[in-house]
Amino acid sequence: MQTTDAQVRRLMEEIHKHGGLGLAALRAGMDRKTARKYVRAGKFPSELRKPHTWRTREDPFAQDWPVVAAMLEEAPELEARTLLDHLVAQRGEVYAEGQLRTLQRRVREWRARHGPEREVFFPQAHRPGEAMQTDFTHATELGVTICGEPFDHQLCHSVLPFSNWEWATVCHSESMSALRRGVQSTLFRLGQVPEFHQTDNSTAATHDLPTGKRGFNDEYQTLMDHLGMKPRTIGIGEKEQNGDIEASHGVLKSRLKQHLLLRGSRDFESVEAYEHWLWEKIEAANRLRQAKLAEELSVMRVLMVSRLPEYREESVVVTSWSTIRVKRNAYSVPSRLIGETVRARVYEQRVEVYHGSVLQLAVQRLRGEGGHRINYRHVIWSLVQKPGAFARYRYREDLFPSLTFRRAYDALTQQFDAWKADVEYLRILHLAASTMENEVEQALVVLLEADQCPAADAIKRLVAPQTIEVPELEIPAVDLASYDSLLDGEVGAAHEA
């Protein structure tokens, strides 16, 4: 068994205590001769051990290493995989796939001893209350679902680098709306304002200048002026300057993954429920940072401004199709608004439509361009009067609220000609709009599972409200003579008084 530094250290301590080599060796757990050797040498085993400079097996790349080294001199960025593929192509009888790790070690050693100088990163000392860093990070990898459906989303993540206090909001894109909501949510949660706000050169905050540099967007600059922060960005292509927030992304998502495992489910009933769960976990982590946060808050200004609206507002005219176009996407609105000018408030996750000051519609916002979200309730009243328009209606697919309705329509096309099938389906859709959609859907399921035709009349019979039988009550005759006797008694008492 090899003697360790700890044993020799114990040996020396025992000798200093009582001076006996034999007893000291026994207590240190080594042979007397071994103990004498280390006492005479006055060194630890690690100091006496000679470095291992010889190979235990033959170097398989010894013959061709000069060629490999020359290739690395010419192109230091060459990877071991590429070099091995080259050697296999030249001398396939000598080299094989299993030698990749050996070559990787040799290449790594060459780069460390003979390779080009590498970029040095310099750790920065953060001052309390100086800056807040904000960045977006993809969070779809968390595997969160909303009502069973995969939830593709990002987090707008803000961090105070000195204390690592953080906050995050759910968003769908790196838009100005998402940035405004994320920054304001962070500051109003914190209650105080740092001197600087730092971002990367995203299009939400900056734009190209004729000089080739990037300047701040007017909307972003207005937000900074309102909140009382000085905006600053990292250098173009210099991600390492945002190192604190980049590192915090990984830590935050790792923590959330662990809490999702503890929760036992990644499904949430709504985006709002998921975001509140997210805030609970961040708040729990922030409680561990209170000491350093107190240092930051002591030098930060109190937030004294009101919250800016977290939406953009557009005035649009409702078309004769009962639709409006917002951010190059189409949304249906109640047909009574056709021809009217309405105001659409575009939030990060939803669109609200107002006529005057009255809310008419709130709908989930579409992403990208050229999309459409048509609610059949907005158009069905006109469509049942013009059933011929259904066959080539541009937004026809939006008129199938669920797969069950689509199956019902397919079953109708097998029973009737195209025009009759369209009429029957539109009657079913009209029934769903005027009663309860879920009751109509349940009736469709019953008929489809029984292999019966889901005609409108059959559905109507199934969802018709039950007639409530009103019981016949016998009204007893009123005996007025009893009231006369009461009156007589009151009159007699008055005379006696």
Buried (B, 14 or more C-beta within 10 A) or exposed (E): EEBBEEBBEBBBEBBEEEEEBEBBBBBBEBEEEBBEBBBEEEEBBEEEEEEEEEEEEEEBBEEBBEBBBEBBEEEEEBEBEEBBBBBBEEEEEEBEEEBBEBBBEBBEEBBEEEBEEEEEEEEEEBBBBBBBBBBBBEBEEBEBBBEEEEBEBBBBBBBBBBBBBBBBBBBBBBBBBBBBBBBBBBBBBBEBBBBBBBBBBBEBBBEEEEEEEBBBBEBBBEBBEEBBBEBBBBEEEEEEBBBBBBEBBEEBBEBBEEBBEEEEEBBBEEBEEBBEBBBEBBEEBBEEBEEBBEBBBEBBEEBEEEBBEBBBEBEBEBEEBBBBBBBEBBBBBBBEBBEBEBBBBBBBBEBBBBBEEEEBBEBEBBEEEEEBBBBBBBBBBEBBEEBEBBEEBEBEEBBBBEEBBBBBBEBBBEEBEEEBBBBBBBBBBBBBBEBEBEBBBBBBBBBBEEEEBBBBEBBBEBBEEEEEEEEEEEEEEEEEEEEEEEEEEEEEEEEEE
